[in-house]
């Protein structure tokens, strides 16, 4: 009986195996597949204008996903891919249409981005690269009229170390003031007229060094002597007592004479640095009425240097309107000075009507650090510094457009200025990015040059131009404030001029030089994003 059961079991096993074998042989073999349909892939660059296109996916026996990856050139521009997922593990060969949406390319750079197709169950992928053209760069023309003139340029400059005695070395002066080689070409030098006479001698050599290099010197007092002030201190505000107005005018004269006797020339002297600022450090406050009184009744006694007022914190016209409208006071004032902290960058027709020069004598941008430099480190992103430097460049350009005669920055040598001082990753006495940026003006637009009329045709609002004429040359300064847009520029050389050279400072260039070839007296060049370019035309 047991033997029978065993034989029956074996027979059933053989029959089952045969039946199972037959079933496997009858079942069809399937292979998963997944790919883009090549004929549907765009072969040329997509339009820079945003739109969409369709691409087909051929698949079989698999679920899949599709998505845009990071850009491999330019910026990401694909905004959506739909459907983002499809397919089926039991689906036979099928084509699915996928719609790809993309944004407008607002730059002139070509964008390239990958789209990746991936099986969710098999090791199958396919990749395609989609390209989008850059926005066409418009052609812009610069047109000048040398016969239409505006202000005469007095110069561009910076300040000496105001407190302490770590003044510019001879080598640093060469770098700051020379127009040769790497020189920045600064032509104005601001120094402090100390309220302590014993400080004066230490400043002599620094002023002489500027004189020897053909640089004009502006001396600004931060405070009169303490004993002549209402708070009996050089610090913490306070005002000059009325009974000492004459004494202080005499004190300024004594400073000018002391320097002259020691071979150091002061070209311009100011009445007061920032009379509208209640400083906790050295300072002195004046009301507009008090400034008018001093200039009208006492500034006329100042000899040996031109007189400036009022160096207001943000160039308040109220500090000089009454002076300029008074026939006696107006004669005692040569130059209107002002700073640009917060505001004040505007035209000042009243100054021009009275034949007075308008000087910007102090501004500082330092990443909002104030007197605490925590925002600056050796690793500060260069782009952050450059973006702020572009603010300075744009401000200078605007000052010139508004017929200001001079622009003087704060310290010449400081880690946030033109020359490094050894702090925050800078090397002392080496040119910093802001030095190169300033030199786009100071090295080429020399004292005595006249600003002339310059217009842009077909240019965007982000581009500005100013032009100047000097001896046998014309200078154009073009600023592109756009972060993304380049511009193709053209300029027709005036009669008698045959050579053209450009110098460019940007995040990636430091006064980069390029000689331009003229065709039919026309030169063409590119103005890159976030840059300043100086065009020098000579005969």
QUICORRA-V287873 format. One record per pair of residues at least 4 apart in sequence whose C-alpha atoms are under 8 Angstrom apart, sorted by sequence separation. I is the first residue (numbers start at 1). GAP is how many residues later the second one is. D is the distance in Angstrom with one decimal. If there is no record, write none. Layout:
i={I;I}
gap={GAP;GAP}
d={D;D}
This chain:
i={1;2;3;4;5;6;7;8;9;10;11;12;13;14;15;16;17;18;19;20;21;22;23;36;37;42;71;87;119;161;168;169;170;171;172;173;174;179;196;199;200;203;204;205;206;207;208;209;210;211;224;225;228;229;234;240;241;244;245;246;247;248;249;250;251;252;253;254;255;256;257;258;259;260;279;286;287;288;289;290;291;292;293;294;295;296;298;311;312;316;317;318;319;320;321;322;326;327;328;329;340;348;349;350;351;352;366;369;376;380;381;382;383;384;385;386;387;388;389;390;391;392;393;394;395;396;397;398;399;400;413;414;415;416;422;423;426;431;432;433;434;435;436;437;438;439;440;441;442;445;459;469;470;482;493;505;506;518;519;527;36;71;119;161;168;173;178;179;180;194;210;211;224;226;227;229;233;240;259;260;278;279;286;293;294;295;302;310;324;325;339;340;351;352;369;380;399;400;412;413;414;415;421;422;423;431;439;469;470;493;504;505;518;527;70;105;118;119;161;177;178;179;194;210;211;226;227;231;232;259;260;277;278;323;324;338;351;369;411;412;413;414;415;420;421;422;426;468;469;480;504;505;517;518;527;118;160;161;175;176;177;178;193;210;226;231;259;277;278;312;323;351;368;369;410;411;412;413;414;415;420;421;467;468;504;505;516;117;118;160;175;176;177;178;225;226;230;231;275;277;299;367;399;413;415;420;421;456;467;468;503;504;516;116;117;174;175;176;177;225;229;230;256;274;275;276;310;367;414;415;419;420;456;467;503;504;516;68;116;117;176;177;207;224;229;230;256;273;274;275;276;310;323;415;419;420;455;466;467;502;503;116;223;229;230;273;274;275;276;309;396;415;419;420;454;465;466;502;503;68;115;116;223;228;229;272;275;419;420;454;465;466;501;502;68;114;115;228;418;419;453;454;465;501;502;40;41;67;114;115;418;452;453;464;465;501;502;40;41;66;83;114;115;336;417;418;451;452;463;464;500;501;40;82;83;113;114;224;228;320;413;418;419;451;452;463;464;500;66;67;81;82;112;113;252;415;417;418;451;452;462;463;499;500;37;66;81;82;112;113;367;416;417;418;450;451;462;463;499;500;36;37;65;66;81;112;291;449;450;462;463;499;36;37;65;80;81;111;112;336;338;340;418;449;450;462;498;36;37;64;65;79;80;110;111;189;335;336;337;338;339;367;449;35;36;63;64;78;79;80;110;111;315;316;334;335;336;337;338;339;340;341;448;449;34;35;63;64;78;79;110;111;315;333;334;335;336;337;338;339;340;365;445;498;500;507;34;35;63;78;79;109;110;224;309;314;315;330;335;337;338;339;446;473;506;507;33;34;62;63;77;78;108;109;307;308;311;312;313;314;315;506;33;34;61;62;63;77;108;109;189;191;193;195;307;308;309;310;311;312;313;314;324;505;506;32;33;60;61;62;77;105;107;108;187;188;189;190;191;192;193;194;195;292;296;306;307;308;309;310;311;312;313;314;324;365;494;504;505;32;33;34;59;60;61;62;77;105;106;107;108;158;187;188;189;190;191;192;193;194;195;291;292;295;306;307;308;309;310;311;313;314;315;316;459;493;504;505;31;32;33;60;61;62;105;106;108;157;160;162;163;186;187;188;189;190;191;192;193;194;195;196;306;308;309;314;315;321;492;493;504;31;32;60;61;105;156;157;158;159;160;161;162;188;190;192;195;288;289;292;314;315;324;445;492;493;503;504;30;60;61;155;156;157;158;159;160;195;288;292;300;314;317;444;491;492;502;503;60;61;155;156;157;158;159;160;287;288;296;297;300;490;491;502;503;59;60;155;157;177;296;299;490;491;502;59;60;77;295;296;299;490;501;502;58;59;74;76;78;178;275;277;489;490;500;501;58;59;74;75;76;77;173;177;269;271;274;275;276;277;296;441;488;489;500;501;58;73;74;75;76;165;173;267;268;269;270;271;272;273;274;275;276;292;295;440;488;489;500;57;58;73;74;165;168;177;266;267;268;269;270;271;272;273;274;275;295;488;489;499;500;56;57;72;73;167;170;195;266;267;268;269;270;271;272;273;274;487;488;498;499;56;57;71;72;73;237;238;268;270;486;487;497;498;499;56;57;71;72;237;270;486;487;497;498;55;56;71;72;236;237;486;497;54;55;70;71;236;237;485;486;496;54;55;69;70;235;236;237;240;360;389;393;485;493;54;55;68;69;235;236;237;238;239;240;358;359;361;362;363;364;389;393;484;53;54;68;69;235;236;237;238;239;240;358;359;360;361;362;363;364;378;379;483;484;52;53;68;69;219;234;235;236;237;238;239;256;257;357;358;359;360;361;362;363;377;378;386;480;482;483;52;53;67;68;217;218;234;235;236;237;256;357;358;359;360;361;362;376;377;378;386;389;480;481;482;52;66;67;217;218;219;220;221;223;234;235;245;249;253;256;359;478;480;481;51;52;66;67;216;217;218;219;220;221;222;223;234;249;252;253;311;366;480;481;50;51;66;216;217;218;219;220;221;222;250;253;365;400;479;480;50;51;65;66;216;218;220;221;222;246;249;250;479;480;50;51;64;65;211;220;245;249;345;346;479;49;50;64;65;211;345;348;478;479;49;50;64;65;200;204;208;347;477;478;48;49;63;64;208;346;347;477;478;32;48;62;63;64;207;208;347;477;478;48;62;63;204;207;476;477;62;200;204;205;207;223;475;476;62;204;222;223;224;475;476;222;223;475;193;222;474;475;440;473;474;440;473;474;274;401;440;473;400;472;473;397;472;397;437;397;436;437;440;437;436;437;436;433;36;35;397;34;34;46;48;34;45;46;47;48;394;45;46;47;48;49;393;41;44;45;46;48;394;42;45;32;34;35;36;33;34;35;36;390;34;36;440;444;440;441;440;437;386;386;383;382;393;390;390;387;190;158;190;189;188;176;176;168;159;155;156;157;158;159;161;153;154;155;156;157;158;159;160;184;151;153;154;155;156;157;158;159;160;161;184;150;151;152;153;158;159;160;186;151;158;184;185;157;184;187;186;172;185;186;171;184;185;184;185;187;183;187;179;156;157;156;155;155;155;153;154;155;153;154;153;154;152;153;152;153;152;153;152;153;151;152;150;151;149;150;149;150;149;150;148;149;147;148;146;147;145;146;144;145;144;145;144;143;144;142;143;142;143;142;143;141;142;140;141;140;141;140;141;139;140;138;139;138;144;146;140;142;137;139;140;141;142;143;137;138;139;140;141;142;143;137;138;139;140;141;142;137;139;108;107;108;106;107;108;106;107}
gap={4;4;4;4;4;4;4;4;4;4;4;4;4;4;4;4;4;4;4;4;4;4;4;4;4;4;4;4;4;4;4;4;4;4;4;4;4;4;4;4;4;4;4;4;4;4;4;4;4;4;4;4;4;4;4;4;4;4;4;4;4;4;4;4;4;4;4;4;4;4;4;4;4;4;4;4;4;4;4;4;4;4;4;4;4;4;4;4;4;4;4;4;4;4;4;4;4;4;4;4;4;4;4;4;4;4;4;4;4;4;4;4;4;4;4;4;4;4;4;4;4;4;4;4;4;4;4;4;4;4;4;4;4;4;4;4;4;4;4;4;4;4;4;4;4;4;4;4;4;4;4;4;4;4;4;4;4;4;4;4;5;5;5;5;5;5;5;5;5;5;5;5;5;5;5;5;5;5;5;5;5;5;5;5;5;5;5;5;5;5;5;5;5;5;5;5;5;5;5;5;5;5;5;5;5;5;5;5;5;5;5;5;5;5;6;6;6;6;6;6;6;6;6;6;6;6;6;6;6;6;6;6;6;6;6;6;6;6;6;6;6;6;6;6;6;6;6;6;6;6;6;6;6;6;6;7;7;7;7;7;7;7;7;7;7;7;7;7;7;7;7;7;7;7;7;7;7;7;7;7;7;7;7;7;7;7;7;8;8;8;8;8;8;8;8;8;8;8;8;8;8;8;8;8;8;8;8;8;8;8;8;8;8;9;9;9;9;9;9;9;9;9;9;9;9;9;9;9;9;9;9;9;9;9;9;9;9;10;10;10;10;10;10;10;10;10;10;10;10;10;10;10;10;10;10;10;10;10;10;10;10;11;11;11;11;11;11;11;11;11;11;11;11;11;11;11;11;11;11;12;12;12;12;12;12;12;12;12;12;12;12;12;12;12;13;13;13;13;13;13;13;13;13;13;13;14;14;14;14;14;14;14;14;14;14;14;14;15;15;15;15;15;15;15;15;15;15;15;15;15;15;15;16;16;16;16;16;16;16;16;16;16;16;16;16;16;16;16;17;17;17;17;17;17;17;17;17;17;17;17;17;17;17;17;18;18;18;18;18;18;18;18;18;18;18;18;18;18;18;18;19;19;19;19;19;19;19;19;19;19;19;19;20;20;20;20;20;20;20;20;20;20;20;20;20;20;20;21;21;21;21;21;21;21;21;21;21;21;21;21;21;21;21;22;22;22;22;22;22;22;22;22;22;22;22;22;22;22;22;22;22;22;22;22;23;23;23;23;23;23;23;23;23;23;23;23;23;23;23;23;23;23;23;23;23;23;24;24;24;24;24;24;24;24;24;24;24;24;24;24;24;24;24;24;24;24;25;25;25;25;25;25;25;25;25;25;25;25;25;25;25;25;26;26;26;26;26;26;26;26;26;26;26;26;26;26;26;26;26;26;26;26;26;26;26;27;27;27;27;27;27;27;27;27;27;27;27;27;27;27;27;27;27;27;27;27;27;27;27;27;27;27;27;27;27;27;27;27;27;28;28;28;28;28;28;28;28;28;28;28;28;28;28;28;28;28;28;28;28;28;28;28;28;28;28;28;28;28;28;28;28;28;28;28;28;28;28;28;29;29;29;29;29;29;29;29;29;29;29;29;29;29;29;29;29;29;29;29;29;29;29;29;29;29;29;29;29;29;29;29;29;30;30;30;30;30;30;30;30;30;30;30;30;30;30;30;30;30;30;30;30;30;30;30;30;30;30;30;31;31;31;31;31;31;31;31;31;31;31;31;31;31;31;31;31;31;31;31;32;32;32;32;32;32;32;32;32;32;32;32;32;32;32;32;32;33;33;33;33;33;33;33;33;33;33;34;34;34;34;34;34;34;34;34;35;35;35;35;35;35;35;35;35;35;35;35;36;36;36;36;36;36;36;36;36;36;36;36;36;36;36;36;36;36;36;36;37;37;37;37;37;37;37;37;37;37;37;37;37;37;37;37;37;37;37;37;37;37;37;38;38;38;38;38;38;38;38;38;38;38;38;38;38;38;38;38;38;38;38;38;38;39;39;39;39;39;39;39;39;39;39;39;39;39;39;39;39;39;39;39;39;40;40;40;40;40;40;40;40;40;40;40;40;40;40;41;41;41;41;41;41;41;41;41;41;42;42;42;42;42;42;42;42;43;43;43;43;43;43;43;43;43;44;44;44;44;44;44;44;44;44;44;44;44;44;45;45;45;45;45;45;45;45;45;45;45;45;45;45;45;45;45;45;45;46;46;46;46;46;46;46;46;46;46;46;46;46;46;46;46;46;46;46;46;46;47;47;47;47;47;47;47;47;47;47;47;47;47;47;47;47;47;47;47;47;47;47;47;47;47;47;48;48;48;48;48;48;48;48;48;48;48;48;48;48;48;48;48;48;48;48;48;48;48;48;48;49;49;49;49;49;49;49;49;49;49;49;49;49;49;49;49;49;49;49;50;50;50;50;50;50;50;50;50;50;50;50;50;50;50;50;50;50;50;50;51;51;51;51;51;51;51;51;51;51;51;51;51;51;51;51;52;52;52;52;52;52;52;52;52;52;52;52;52;52;53;53;53;53;53;53;53;53;53;53;53;54;54;54;54;54;54;54;54;54;55;55;55;55;55;55;55;55;55;55;56;56;56;56;56;56;56;56;56;57;57;57;57;57;57;57;57;57;57;58;58;58;58;58;58;58;59;59;59;59;59;59;59;59;60;60;60;60;60;60;60;61;61;61;62;62;62;62;63;63;63;64;64;64;65;65;65;65;66;66;66;67;67;68;68;69;69;69;71;73;74;74;75;77;81;82;82;83;84;84;84;85;85;85;85;85;85;86;86;86;86;86;86;87;87;87;87;87;87;88;88;90;90;90;90;91;91;91;91;91;92;92;92;92;93;93;94;95;120;121;124;125;139;140;141;143;171;204;218;219;220;236;243;245;249;250;250;250;250;250;250;251;251;251;251;251;251;251;251;251;252;252;252;252;252;252;252;252;252;252;252;253;253;253;253;253;253;253;253;254;254;254;254;255;255;255;256;257;257;257;258;258;258;259;259;259;260;260;264;285;285;286;287;290;291;292;292;292;293;293;294;294;295;295;296;296;297;297;298;298;299;299;300;300;301;301;302;302;303;303;304;304;305;305;306;306;307;307;308;308;309;309;310;311;311;312;312;313;313;314;314;315;315;316;316;317;317;318;318;319;319;320;320;321;323;323;347;347;348;348;348;348;348;348;349;349;349;349;349;349;349;350;350;350;350;350;350;351;351;376;377;377;378;378;378;379;379}
d={6.5;6.2;6.3;6.2;6.2;6.3;6.2;6.2;6.3;6.3;6.3;6.1;6.1;6.2;6.2;6.0;6.0;6.2;6.3;6.3;6.3;6.3;6.4;8.0;7.0;7.7;5.6;7.0;6.6;7.0;5.6;6.1;6.3;6.4;6.1;5.7;5.3;5.0;7.5;7.2;6.9;6.4;6.1;6.0;6.5;6.2;6.1;6.5;6.5;5.4;6.9;7.3;6.8;6.7;8.0;6.9;6.9;6.2;6.4;6.2;6.1;6.3;6.4;6.1;6.3;6.4;6.1;6.0;6.3;6.2;6.1;6.4;6.3;5.1;5.8;5.6;6.2;6.1;6.2;6.2;6.2;5.9;5.9;5.3;4.6;7.2;7.7;6.6;5.9;7.8;5.7;7.3;7.8;6.1;6.2;6.1;5.7;6.5;7.1;6.9;5.6;6.8;6.0;6.4;6.3;5.6;7.0;5.0;6.1;7.4;6.8;6.1;5.9;6.5;6.1;6.2;6.8;6.8;6.3;6.0;6.0;6.2;6.3;6.2;6.1;6.3;6.3;6.1;6.4;5.4;6.0;6.9;7.0;7.7;4.8;7.3;7.8;5.7;6.7;6.3;6.1;6.1;6.7;7.8;6.2;4.9;6.8;5.6;6.7;6.5;6.5;6.0;6.2;8.0;6.0;4.9;6.7;5.1;6.5;7.3;7.7;4.9;5.4;6.5;6.1;7.8;4.7;6.2;8.0;6.4;5.1;6.7;7.3;7.7;5.1;7.7;7.6;7.1;4.8;5.4;7.2;7.9;6.0;7.8;6.3;7.2;7.6;8.0;6.9;6.9;7.3;6.5;5.1;7.0;6.4;7.6;5.4;7.1;6.0;5.9;6.0;4.9;6.3;4.4;8.0;7.0;7.5;4.5;8.0;6.9;6.5;4.7;4.7;8.0;6.4;7.8;6.1;6.3;5.6;6.3;6.3;4.5;6.9;7.1;7.6;4.8;7.0;7.7;7.9;6.2;7.6;7.8;7.4;5.2;4.8;8.0;7.0;5.6;6.5;5.4;4.5;5.4;5.6;5.1;6.1;4.5;8.0;5.7;6.3;8.0;6.7;4.6;6.3;7.8;7.1;4.4;6.4;7.7;6.8;5.8;6.0;4.9;7.8;7.3;4.4;5.1;7.2;7.9;6.5;7.4;5.4;7.1;7.4;7.6;7.8;7.9;6.2;5.8;5.1;7.2;5.2;4.0;7.2;5.1;4.6;6.4;6.4;5.5;6.6;7.0;4.5;5.1;4.6;7.3;7.8;4.9;5.3;7.4;7.7;6.6;7.4;6.3;7.8;5.9;5.9;4.6;6.4;7.7;5.5;6.5;5.0;4.9;7.4;7.1;5.1;6.9;6.3;6.2;4.7;6.6;6.2;5.4;7.6;7.8;6.0;5.9;6.3;7.3;7.9;6.4;7.0;5.4;7.3;4.3;5.1;6.7;7.7;6.7;6.0;6.1;5.9;6.2;7.1;7.0;5.4;6.3;6.2;7.4;7.9;4.5;6.4;6.8;8.0;8.0;5.4;5.4;7.2;5.8;6.3;7.8;4.5;4.6;5.7;4.5;5.9;7.9;7.7;5.0;7.1;7.2;6.9;6.1;5.3;6.5;6.7;6.8;5.4;5.7;6.5;7.8;5.8;6.7;7.9;6.0;5.4;7.4;7.4;4.7;6.2;6.0;5.6;6.8;7.0;5.2;7.3;6.7;5.4;6.0;6.0;5.4;7.6;5.8;4.5;5.7;6.5;7.4;5.9;6.3;5.7;6.3;5.3;7.7;6.6;5.7;6.5;4.5;7.4;5.2;7.9;7.2;6.0;4.5;7.4;7.2;7.0;7.1;7.3;5.5;7.0;5.3;6.3;5.7;6.1;5.7;7.3;5.7;6.2;7.1;5.9;7.5;7.4;5.2;6.5;5.7;5.3;5.6;6.8;5.5;7.9;6.5;6.9;5.4;6.6;5.5;7.9;7.9;5.9;3.7;4.2;6.8;7.9;4.6;7.5;7.4;7.4;5.2;5.8;6.7;5.7;6.6;7.6;7.8;6.7;7.4;5.3;6.5;5.7;6.4;7.8;7.9;7.6;5.5;5.6;6.3;4.6;4.4;7.5;6.2;5.5;5.1;7.7;7.7;6.0;5.8;4.3;6.0;6.4;5.6;6.4;6.6;8.0;7.4;7.8;5.6;6.8;5.5;7.8;4.6;6.3;5.7;6.5;7.8;5.2;7.0;5.1;7.1;5.4;6.1;5.9;6.5;5.6;7.4;4.8;5.8;6.1;7.5;5.6;7.1;5.6;7.0;5.7;6.6;7.3;7.6;5.8;4.9;4.9;4.8;5.2;5.8;7.1;6.6;7.4;8.0;7.2;5.5;5.8;5.8;5.9;5.1;4.8;7.1;4.2;7.9;7.1;6.0;6.2;5.8;5.9;5.1;5.8;7.2;7.1;7.4;7.6;7.7;5.8;6.5;4.1;4.2;6.4;7.2;4.6;6.7;7.1;6.4;5.4;7.9;7.1;6.2;7.4;6.1;7.7;8.0;6.4;7.6;7.8;4.3;5.7;4.7;5.4;6.3;7.8;4.6;7.2;6.1;7.6;7.4;6.7;4.9;6.5;4.6;5.2;6.6;7.4;5.0;5.9;5.3;4.1;7.3;6.7;7.2;5.5;7.3;5.4;6.0;6.7;6.6;4.7;5.0;5.1;4.7;7.1;5.9;6.6;7.4;5.1;7.5;5.8;4.2;7.3;7.6;5.8;4.6;7.2;5.4;6.2;5.8;6.2;5.4;5.3;6.2;7.7;7.5;7.2;7.7;5.3;4.7;5.4;5.7;4.0;5.9;6.6;5.1;7.0;7.7;8.0;7.0;5.6;5.2;7.0;7.8;7.1;7.6;4.1;7.2;7.1;7.6;7.4;5.6;6.2;7.5;4.7;5.0;4.8;4.7;4.9;5.1;4.5;7.3;6.0;6.8;7.3;7.4;5.8;6.3;5.7;5.6;6.5;6.0;6.0;6.3;7.5;6.5;7.9;5.4;5.8;6.6;7.4;4.8;7.2;7.5;4.9;7.2;6.2;6.0;6.4;4.9;6.8;6.3;7.9;7.6;6.4;6.0;6.1;5.9;6.3;5.7;7.2;7.5;5.3;6.8;7.4;6.1;7.9;5.3;4.8;7.5;5.7;5.9;4.4;6.9;5.8;7.8;4.8;6.2;5.5;5.6;6.6;5.6;6.0;7.5;5.6;7.4;7.3;7.1;4.8;6.3;7.8;6.6;4.8;7.5;6.9;6.9;4.2;7.4;5.6;6.5;7.4;5.7;5.9;7.3;5.6;4.3;5.6;4.4;5.4;7.6;4.5;5.6;7.8;8.0;7.9;7.1;5.6;6.4;6.5;5.2;5.0;7.4;5.4;5.7;5.7;6.2;6.1;8.0;7.7;7.4;6.2;7.4;4.9;6.8;5.4;5.5;6.6;7.8;4.3;6.0;7.7;7.9;3.9;5.8;5.7;6.5;4.5;5.6;6.2;7.2;5.9;7.5;7.7;4.4;5.7;6.2;7.0;5.5;6.2;7.0;7.6;7.4;7.1;8.0;5.6;6.5;6.8;5.2;5.7;6.4;6.0;5.6;7.6;7.5;7.4;6.8;6.3;7.4;7.3;7.2;6.0;6.6;6.6;7.3;7.2;5.3;5.6;6.7;4.4;7.2;4.4;7.5;6.4;7.2;7.4;7.7;5.0;6.2;5.9;6.4;7.2;7.4;5.3;6.0;6.3;7.3;6.3;7.5;6.0;5.8;4.7;5.5;6.5;5.4;6.5;7.9;7.2;7.3;7.7;5.0;4.5;5.3;4.5;5.9;6.5;5.5;4.6;7.5;7.1;4.6;6.8;5.7;6.6;6.4;5.2;7.9;5.0;6.8;7.3;7.7;6.2;6.3;5.9;6.0;5.8;6.8;6.7;7.1;5.0;5.7;6.3;7.4;5.4;5.6;6.4;7.2;5.6;7.1;7.8;7.9;6.9;7.3;6.9;5.1;6.6;6.3;6.3;4.5;7.2;5.8;5.7;4.9;7.6;5.6;6.5;5.4;5.1;5.9;5.9;4.3;7.4;6.9;5.5;4.5;3.8;6.5;5.3;6.3;6.8;5.6;6.6;7.1;5.1;5.8;5.6;6.5;6.6;6.9;7.3;4.2;7.7;6.9;7.3;8.0;6.9;5.3;7.6;4.5;7.5;7.1;5.4;6.1;5.7;7.3;7.6;5.2;7.5;7.7;6.0;7.7;7.8;7.4;6.5;6.1;7.2;5.4;5.8;6.1;5.8;6.0;4.8;6.6;5.3;5.5;4.9;7.6;5.0;5.6;5.9;6.2;5.5;5.3;5.6;4.6;7.6;5.2;7.6;6.8;5.4;4.3;7.0;6.9;7.9;4.1;6.7;4.9;5.9;6.2;7.9;7.6;7.2;5.4;4.6;4.7;4.6;5.1;5.7;5.0;4.1;7.5;6.8;5.4;5.1;5.4;6.7;5.7;6.3;7.4;6.5;5.3;5.7;8.0;5.9;6.7;6.0;6.9;6.1;5.8;6.7;5.4;6.5;7.0;7.5;8.0;7.4;7.1;6.8;5.5;4.2;7.0;5.6;5.4;6.1;6.3;6.0;6.8;7.1;6.3;7.9;6.6;6.3;5.6;7.4;7.8;7.9;5.8;5.0;6.0;5.9;5.7;6.9;7.5;5.3;4.7;4.8;4.9;6.7;6.1;7.9;7.4;6.4;7.1;6.3;7.1;5.9;5.4;6.9;7.8;5.6;4.5;5.9;6.4;5.6;6.2;6.9;5.3;5.3;7.7;7.7;7.8;8.0;7.7;5.4;5.4;6.7;6.0;6.4;7.9;7.4;6.2;5.9;8.0;6.1;6.9;7.3;6.0;6.4;4.2;7.7;7.1;5.4;7.1;6.0;7.0;6.3;7.7;7.6;4.5;7.0;4.0;5.5;6.5;6.8;6.6;7.9;5.7;6.5;4.4;7.2;4.3;7.0;7.6;6.5;6.7;4.8;7.1;5.2;5.5;6.4;5.9;5.1;4.8;6.3;6.8;5.8;6.3;8.0;4.9;6.4;5.5;7.9;5.7;7.1;7.7;4.5;8.0;7.5;7.2;6.9;7.0;7.1;5.6;6.4;6.6;8.0;7.9;7.5;7.8;6.2;6.9;4.9;7.4;6.0;5.9;4.9;7.4;5.7;6.6;4.9;5.3;4.9;7.6;6.7;6.1;6.3;7.3;7.0;5.1;7.6;5.5;6.7;7.9;6.9;7.5;4.6;7.3;6.1;6.8;7.7;6.3;7.7;6.0;7.1;6.7;7.9;7.2;7.8;5.9;7.6;6.1;7.1;7.8;7.3;7.8;7.9;7.8;7.9;6.0;7.1;7.4;6.2;6.0;5.2;7.1;4.8;4.4;5.8;5.7;8.0;7.6;7.9;7.3;4.7;5.9;5.5;7.5;7.2;5.4;7.5;6.7;7.3;6.8;7.4;7.1;5.7;8.0;7.2;7.5;8.0;7.2;7.8;7.1;7.6;6.0;7.4;7.6;6.0;6.6;7.5;7.5;7.1;7.5;7.9;7.9;7.9;7.8;7.9;7.1;7.6;7.9;7.5;7.4;7.1;5.6;6.4;4.9;6.7;6.5;8.0;5.4;5.0;4.9;4.4;4.5;5.2;6.0;6.8;5.5;4.8;5.3;6.8;5.6;6.1;5.4;4.5;6.5;7.9;7.0;6.7;7.1;6.2;6.3;5.6;5.6;7.9;7.5;6.3;5.0;7.5;6.5;7.9;4.9;7.3;5.4;5.7;5.2;6.8;7.9;6.6;4.1;5.5;7.6;7.8;7.5;7.3;5.7;7.6;7.6;5.4;6.9;7.7;6.4;7.7;7.8;5.0;7.1;4.7;5.3;6.2;7.7;5.4;5.7;5.5;5.7;6.0;4.4;7.3;5.9;6.5;6.6;5.7;6.5;5.3;5.8;5.9;4.4;7.7;5.6;6.3;7.2;5.5;5.4;7.9;6.5;6.5;7.3;5.2;5.5;6.5;4.3;5.7;6.3;6.9;5.2;5.8;6.3;4.8;7.6;5.8;6.4;6.9;5.1;5.7;7.1;5.3;7.7;7.2;5.4;7.7;7.9;7.7;7.4;7.1;7.0;7.2;7.7;6.7;6.0;5.7;6.3;6.9;6.4;6.0;4.9;4.8;4.8;5.3;7.6;5.6;6.1;5.8;6.2;5.9;7.8;6.3;7.3;7.5;5.2;6.3;7.3;5.5;6.6;7.5;7.8}
